[in-house]
């Protein structure tokens, strides 16, 4: 077995990379991704430069894994905060409704009523009484109450 690995080291590295990438797909949360990519790169390098000693192969694999993981971490750190801003309202459906437009299905009395958005009915508050059929927009959220206003056309 060791004779075969010594005779074809590129297959060892390509196989190791494939196994690490397959294990990553099972849910390693990114830990094996960069090691797998590094092993594949080393395998390709050994295929092109077969005279490279096994000690250097291991060193290149280790250094490449650390460098690629650091570069990924650096890229993630430099991402703009706007790309992750959607997570600020994750699991807060009422806040996700701000800006949504709907039509009133029942009249508002004393500035309070209910509004149907999608398949849910929400308590709604407006600064004025509104009639059935009025198009409204959600402008804020106060607890479980949606603050709405009539949309002027």
ABEGO torsion letter per residue (X at the ends): XAAAAAABAAAAAAAAAAAAAAAAAAGAGGAAAAAAAAAAAAAAAAAABAABBAAAAAAAAAAAAAAAAAAAAAAAAABBAAAAAAAAABGBAAAAABGBBBBBABBBBGGBBBBBBEABBBBBBBABBBBBGBBBBBABBBEABBBBBBBBX
